[in-house]
Amino acid sequence: MSTWWLFAVGVAVTAVVAIGLALPIYGAILDGRYERESAEVLELSKERAGRRPAA
């Protein structure tokens, strides 16, 4: 195997590992945003429900 092929394989492996690490990190960031948004919506719905009497 020549030096260039070895370098190309190393770049490919590095790219695969970087993508494999980036996807779960990006997913965790999105999950945190979703939890924060849903908590805000739940908080608003509780506030609104407390203001009006039940029918």
Secondary structure, DSSP 8 states (H G I E B T S, - for coil): --HHHHHHHHHHHHHHHHHHHHHHHHHHHHHHHHHHHHHHHHHHHHHHHHHS---
